[in-house]
Amino acid sequence: MNCGVCTAICPLGMSLMPRLLFRYVVLGLDDRVVESKDAIFSCLLCRACEVSCPAGVHITENVRLLRHWLLEEGR
């Protein structure tokens, strides 16, 4: 899926698209995920992106998991 609705609907106007962030995870690019730490922790977890996602991606759940991973790794 490559639509970008999640970014367009974000109340914070996040410039980092979830699909890019999740691609970093899938490819094992931990350094890129760490570089995106500010965006990960600034997410409101409001689920506006999930409601509008035509692919039904559980974005907020994935963001929560990334936050947990960053905190566990001490990054």
N, CA, C and O atoms as a MOPAC input file, in Angstrom:
PM7 MOZYME 1SCF
protein

 N      0.86400 1    -1.17900 1     0.00000 1
 C      0.00000 1     0.00000 1     0.00000 1
 C      0.89800 1     1.22500 1     0.00000 1
 O      1.88900 1     1.28300 1     0.72700 1
 N      0.55300 1     2.16700 1    -0.79300 1
 C      1.40500 1     3.33800 1    -0.95700 1
 C      0.55500 1     4.59300 1    -1.12000 1
 O      0.80200 1     5.40300 1    -2.01400 1
 N     -0.44900 1     4.75500 1    -0.25500 1
 C     -1.40600 1     5.84100 1    -0.50400 1
 C     -1.12600 1     7.12800 1     0.26900 1
 O     -1.32500 1     8.21100 1    -0.28100 1
 N     -0.67200 1     7.05600 1     1.52100 1
 C     -0.35900 1     8.24400 1     2.29300 1
 C     -1.52800 1     8.91100 1     2.98100 1
 O     -1.36600 1    10.01000 1     3.51200 1
 N     -2.71000 1     8.29200 1     2.99700 1
 C     -3.86500 1     8.87200 1     3.68000 1
 C     -3.55400 1     9.08600 1     5.15800 1
 O     -4.00000 1    10.06900 1     5.75100 1
 N     -2.79700 1     8.17800 1     5.75000 1
 C     -2.47600 1     8.27700 1     7.17700 1
 C     -1.75500 1     9.57700 1     7.49700 1
 O     -2.01700 1    10.19400 1     8.52900 1
 N     -0.86800 1     9.98900 1     6.64000 1
 C     -0.12500 1    11.21900 1     6.87100 1
 C     -1.00800 1    12.43800 1     6.62300 1
 O     -0.90600 1    13.43300 1     7.34100 1
 N     -1.86100 1    12.36700 1     5.62700 1
 C     -2.74100 1    13.49600 1     5.30600 1
 C     -3.75000 1    13.76500 1     6.41400 1
 O     -4.14700 1    14.91200 1     6.61600 1
 N     -4.16900 1    12.73700 1     7.12900 1
 C     -5.20800 1    12.87600 1     8.15300 1
 C     -4.63000 1    13.15800 1     9.53800 1
 O     -5.38400 1    13.51200 1    10.44400 1
 N     -3.32800 1    13.01500 1     9.73000 1
 C     -2.68800 1    13.17000 1    11.03800 1
 C     -2.87800 1    14.58700 1    11.57600 1
 O     -2.54400 1    15.55300 1    10.88900 1
 N     -3.41600 1    14.72900 1    12.80400 1
 C     -3.61600 1    16.06600 1    13.36200 1
 C     -2.30300 1    16.79900 1    13.65600 1
 O     -2.29200 1    18.02300 1    13.78200 1
 N     -1.20900 1    16.06000 1    13.76600 1
 C      0.09300 1    16.69000 1    13.98400 1
 C      0.80900 1    17.00900 1    12.67800 1
 O      1.83800 1    17.68300 1    12.67400 1
 N      0.26100 1    16.52300 1    11.57400 1
 C      0.91100 1    16.73600 1    10.28600 1
 C      2.26700 1    16.05900 1    10.22600 1
 O      3.22900 1    16.62300 1     9.70400 1
 N      2.34200 1    14.85200 1    10.76200 1
 C      3.60900 1    14.12100 1    10.82100 1
 C      4.19600 1    13.98300 1     9.41400 1
 O      3.50900 1    13.57600 1     8.47700 1
 N      5.44900 1    14.32200 1     9.29100 1
 C      6.09900 1    14.21200 1     7.98500 1
 C      6.59500 1    12.79700 1     7.73000 1
 O      6.80700 1    12.41200 1     6.58000 1
 N      6.78000 1    12.02200 1     8.78800 1
 C      7.23300 1    10.64200 1     8.64000 1
 C      6.02100 1     9.74200 1     8.44000 1
 O      5.19600 1     9.58000 1     9.33900 1
 N      5.92800 1     9.17300 1     7.27500 1
 C      4.79500 1     8.31600 1     6.97100 1
 C      4.97000 1     6.96300 1     7.64700 1
 O      6.06700 1     6.40400 1     7.63500 1
 N      3.90700 1     6.43200 1     8.23500 1
 C      4.00400 1     5.12100 1     8.87800 1
 C      4.55500 1     4.04500 1     7.94500 1
 O      5.30700 1     3.17700 1     8.38800 1
 N      4.19800 1     4.08500 1     6.67700 1
 C      4.68900 1     3.03200 1     5.78000 1
 C      6.20600 1     3.07100 1     5.67100 1
 O      6.83900 1     2.02400 1     5.53900 1
 N      6.80300 1     4.26200 1     5.72400 1
 C      8.26100 1     4.37700 1     5.67500 1
 C      8.87700 1     3.87100 1     6.98000 1
 O      9.86400 1     3.13500 1     6.96200 1
 N      8.30500 1     4.25800 1     8.08300 1
 C      8.79100 1     3.81500 1     9.38000 1
 C      8.72200 1     2.29000 1     9.49700 1
 O      9.67600 1     1.65400 1     9.94500 1
 N      7.59800 1     1.71400 1     9.09600 1
 C      7.44000 1     0.26400 1     9.19400 1
 C      8.34900 1    -0.46400 1     8.19800 1
 O      8.74700 1    -1.60400 1     8.43900 1
 N      8.67100 1     0.18400 1     7.09600 1
 C      9.61500 1    -0.40000 1     6.13400 1
 C     10.99500 1    -0.49400 1     6.76900 1
 O     11.69700 1    -1.48900 1     6.58800 1
 N     11.38300 1     0.53500 1     7.50900 1
 C     12.66100 1     0.48500 1     8.23800 1
 C     12.70600 1    -0.73400 1     9.15400 1
 O     13.71900 1    -1.42900 1     9.22900 1
 N     11.60400 1    -0.98300 1     9.84600 1
 C     11.53400 1    -2.11500 1    10.77200 1
 C     11.66300 1    -3.42800 1    10.01600 1
 O     12.45000 1    -4.29400 1    10.40000 1
 N     10.89600 1    -3.57900 1     8.94700 1
 C     10.91300 1    -4.81300 1     8.16000 1
 C     12.30200 1    -5.09200 1     7.59500 1
 O     12.73600 1    -6.24200 1     7.53300 1
 N     12.99100 1    -4.04000 1     7.18800 1
 C     14.32700 1    -4.20500 1     6.60700 1
 C     15.42900 1    -4.29800 1     7.66500 1
 O     16.59600 1    -4.49900 1     7.33000 1
 N     15.05800 1    -4.15100 1     8.94200 1
 C     16.04600 1    -4.24800 1    10.01000 1
 C     16.95500 1    -3.04200 1    10.11700 1
 O     18.08700 1    -3.15400 1    10.59000 1
 N     16.47200 1    -1.89100 1     9.68300 1
 C     17.26300 1    -0.66200 1     9.72400 1
 C     17.06600 1     0.03400 1    11.07000 1
 O     16.45900 1     1.10200 1    11.15100 1
 N     17.59100 1    -0.59100 1    12.12100 1
 C     17.40600 1    -0.07900 1    13.47900 1
 C     17.86500 1     1.36100 1    13.63600 1
 O     17.22800 1     2.13800 1    14.34700 1
 N     18.96100 1     1.72600 1    12.98300 1
 C     19.46400 1     3.09700 1    13.10000 1
 C     18.46200 1     4.10700 1    12.55800 1
 O     18.32700 1     5.20100 1    13.10500 1
 N     17.76500 1     3.75400 1    11.49900 1
 C     16.74100 1     4.64300 1    10.93300 1
 C     15.54200 1     4.77100 1    11.88000 1
 O     14.94800 1     5.84200 1    12.00800 1
 N     15.20100 1     3.66000 1    12.53900 1
 C     14.10600 1     3.70500 1    13.50300 1
 C     14.48500 1     4.62700 1    14.66300 1
 O     13.67800 1     5.44700 1    15.10100 1
 N     15.70900 1     4.48900 1    15.15300 1
 C     16.17900 1     5.32900 1    16.25300 1
 C     16.19000 1     6.79800 1    15.83300 1
 O     15.83700 1     7.66800 1    16.62900 1
 N     16.58800 1     7.08200 1    14.59600 1
 C     16.58000 1     8.45800 1    14.08800 1
 C     15.15600 1     9.03300 1    14.04600 1
 O     14.97300 1    10.25000 1    14.07500 1
 N     14.16800 1     8.16500 1    13.98000 1
 C     12.76400 1     8.57800 1    13.91000 1
 C     12.10600 1     8.62800 1    15.28100 1
 O     10.88500 1     8.74700 1    15.38400 1
 N     12.90500 1     8.53900 1    16.32100 1
 C     12.42200 1     8.47500 1    17.70000 1
 C     11.48200 1     9.63100 1    18.05300 1
 O     10.45200 1     9.41200 1    18.69000 1
 N     11.81900 1    10.84000 1    17.65500 1
 C     10.97700 1    12.00000 1    17.97600 1
 C      9.57600 1    11.84300 1    17.39000 1
 O      8.58500 1    12.13100 1    18.06000 1
 N      9.49700 1    11.39500 1    16.16300 1
 C      8.19900 1    11.19500 1    15.52500 1
 C      7.42300 1    10.07200 1    16.21200 1
 O      6.20900 1    10.17100 1    16.38900 1
 N      8.11800 1     9.01500 1    16.59400 1
 C      7.46600 1     7.88100 1    17.25300 1
 C      6.85400 1     8.30800 1    18.57800 1
 O      5.72900 1     7.92300 1    18.89800 1
 N      7.58800 1     9.10000 1    19.34700 1
 C      7.09400 1     9.51300 1    20.65500 1
 C      6.17100 1    10.73100 1    20.60200 1
 O      5.51000 1    11.03300 1    21.59600 1
 N      6.10800 1    11.43000 1    19.48400 1
 C      5.19800 1    12.56600 1    19.39600 1
 C      3.81100 1    12.16000 1    18.89300 1
 O      2.86700 1    12.94600 1    18.97300 1
 N      3.69000 1    10.95800 1    18.38500 1
 C      2.38900 1    10.46300 1    17.92800 1
 C      1.38300 1    10.51600 1    19.07900 1
 O      1.69500 1    10.10300 1    20.19600 1
 N      0.19400 1    11.01700 1    18.81300 1
 C     -0.85100 1    11.14800 1    19.82400 1
 C     -1.59600 1     9.84000 1    20.09500 1
 O     -2.35900 1     9.74700 1    21.05600 1
 N     -1.37800 1     8.84700 1    19.26200 1
 C     -2.09200 1     7.56800 1    19.35700 1
 C     -3.60600 1     7.77200 1    19.28600 1
 O     -4.37100 1     7.06700 1    19.94400 1
 N     -4.02000 1     8.73900 1    18.48600 1
 C     -5.43800 1     9.08600 1    18.37900 1
 C     -6.20700 1     8.16000 1    17.43600 1
 O     -7.43800 1     8.15200 1    17.44100 1
 N     -5.50200 1     7.39800 1    16.64600 1
 C     -6.06700 1     6.42600 1    15.69600 1
 C     -6.76900 1     7.03900 1    14.48700 1
 O     -7.46100 1     6.33600 1    13.75100 1
 N     -6.60000 1     8.32000 1    14.28000 1
 C     -7.19700 1     8.93200 1    13.08400 1
 C     -6.63200 1     8.26200 1    11.83000 1
 O     -7.34600 1     8.07200 1    10.84500 1
 N     -5.36700 1     7.91400 1    11.87200 1
 C     -4.72800 1     7.25800 1    10.73000 1
 C     -5.32500 1     5.87600 1    10.47700 1
 O     -5.51700 1     5.48100 1     9.32700 1
 N     -5.61800 1     5.14600 1    11.54600 1
 C     -6.18000 1     3.80400 1    11.40600 1
 C     -7.58200 1     3.84300 1    10.82900 1
 O     -7.94200 1     3.01400 1     9.99400 1
 N     -8.36500 1     4.80200 1    11.27300 1
 C     -9.74400 1     4.91400 1    10.79700 1
 C     -9.77200 1     5.15600 1     9.29200 1
 O    -10.66000 1     4.66200 1     8.59700 1
 N     -8.81200 1     5.90600 1     8.79600 1
 C     -8.79500 1     6.25000 1     7.37800 1
 C     -7.95900 1     5.29500 1     6.52700 1
 O     -7.92700 1     5.44100 1     5.30500 1
 N     -7.29300 1     4.34000 1     7.12900 1
 C     -6.39800 1     3.44300 1     6.38400 1
 C     -7.18200 1     2.40700 1     5.57700 1
 O     -7.87900 1     1.57400 1     6.15600 1
 N     -7.07400 1     2.45000 1     4.24500 1
 C     -7.80700 1     1.48700 1     3.42300 1
 C     -7.25600 1     0.05900 1     3.54700 1
 O     -7.93900 1    -0.89900 1     3.18500 1
 N     -6.04200 1    -0.08400 1     4.04900 1
 C     -5.43300 1    -1.40900 1     4.19100 1
 C     -5.67700 1    -2.00200 1     5.57700 1
 O     -5.34900 1    -3.16300 1     5.81800 1
 N     -6.25000 1    -1.21700 1     6.48700 1
 C     -6.55000 1    -1.70800 1     7.82100 1
 C     -5.32600 1    -1.96300 1     8.68800 1
 O     -5.34700 1    -2.84000 1     9.55100 1
 N     -4.26800 1    -1.20600 1     8.46600 1
 C     -3.04000 1    -1.37000 1     9.24400 1
 C     -3.27100 1    -0.85400 1    10.66200 1
 O     -3.87000 1     0.20400 1    10.85200 1
 N     -2.80100 1    -1.59300 1    11.64400 1
 C     -2.91900 1    -1.20600 1    13.05800 1
 C     -1.72200 1    -0.32100 1    13.42100 1
 O     -0.79100 1    -0.75500 1    14.09900 1
 N     -1.77100 1     0.89500 1    12.96700 1
 C     -0.64700 1     1.81700 1    13.08800 1
 C     -0.32400 1     2.13600 1    14.53500 1
 O      0.84300 1     2.09000 1    14.92500 1
 N     -1.33200 1     2.46100 1    15.34500 1
 C     -1.04800 1     2.84800 1    16.72900 1
 C     -0.47600 1     1.68800 1    17.53400 1
 O      0.38000 1     1.89500 1    18.39500 1
 N     -0.93200 1     0.48800 1    17.26700 1
 C     -0.36200 1    -0.67800 1    17.95500 1
 C      1.11700 1    -0.83500 1    17.58900 1
 O      1.94600 1    -1.13700 1    18.44700 1
 N      1.43200 1    -0.63100 1    16.33500 1
 C      2.82900 1    -0.72300 1    15.89200 1
 C      3.68000 1     0.39400 1    16.50300 1
 O      4.83500 1     0.16600 1    16.86300 1
 N      3.12200 1     1.58000 1    16.61700 1
 C      3.85100 1     2.69600 1    17.23500 1
 C      4.11500 1     2.38200 1    18.70800 1
 O      5.20400 1     2.64600 1    19.21900 1
 N      3.12900 1     1.82700 1    19.37500 1
 C      3.32500 1     1.42800 1    20.78000 1
 C      4.44300 1     0.40000 1    20.91200 1
 O      5.26900 1     0.48700 1    21.82100 1
 N      4.46800 1    -0.56000 1    20.01400 1
 C      5.52500 1    -1.58100 1    20.03400 1
 C      6.89400 1    -0.95900 1    19.78900 1
 O      7.87600 1    -1.34700 1    20.42200 1
 N      6.96500 1    -0.00800 1    18.88400 1
 C      8.23400 1     0.67000 1    18.62500 1
 C      8.68200 1     1.47600 1    19.84000 1
 O      9.86900 1     1.49600 1    20.16500 1
 N      7.75300 1     2.13500 1    20.50700 1
 C      8.10100 1     2.87200 1    21.72300 1
 C      8.65800 1     1.92200 1    22.77900 1
 O      9.67200 1     2.20400 1    23.41700 1
 N      7.98100 1     0.80400 1    22.94800 1
 C      8.43300 1    -0.19300 1    23.92100 1
 C      9.83500 1    -0.67600 1    23.57300 1
 O     10.69900 1    -0.77400 1    24.44500 1
 N     10.05900 1    -0.97900 1    22.29700 1
 C     11.38100 1    -1.45200 1    21.85800 1
 C     12.45800 1    -0.41000 1    22.11300 1
 O     13.53500 1    -0.74100 1    22.60800 1
 N     12.17900 1     0.84200 1    21.78100 1
 C     13.15500 1     1.90700 1    22.00300 1
 C     13.49200 1     2.05000 1    23.48200 1
 O     14.65600 1     2.22400 1    23.84200 1
 N     12.48700 1     1.97800 1    24.33000 1
 C     12.71600 1     2.10300 1    25.76700 1
 C     13.46600 1     0.88700 1    26.32500 1
 O     14.34800 1     1.02800 1    27.17200 1
 N     13.11100 1    -0.28900 1    25.84800 1
 C     13.80600 1    -1.50800 1    26.29100 1
 C     15.27700 1    -1.50600 1    25.88400 1
 O     16.14500 1    -1.95000 1    26.63500 1
 N     15.53500 1    -1.00700 1    24.70100 1
 C     16.91300 1    -0.96200 1    24.18900 1
 C     17.70100 1     0.21900 1    24.75400 1
 O     18.90800 1     0.32600 1    24.53600 1
 N     17.02200 1     1.09800 1    25.47600 1
 C     17.68800 1     2.26100 1    26.04100 1
 C     18.13600 1     3.26700 1    24.99500 1
 O     19.17300 1     3.91500 1    25.14000 1
 N     17.35900 1     3.38500 1    23.96400 1
 C     17.73700 1     4.27700 1    22.85500 1
 C     16.98400 1     5.55900 1    22.92400 1
 O     17.17000 1     6.43100 1    22.07500 1

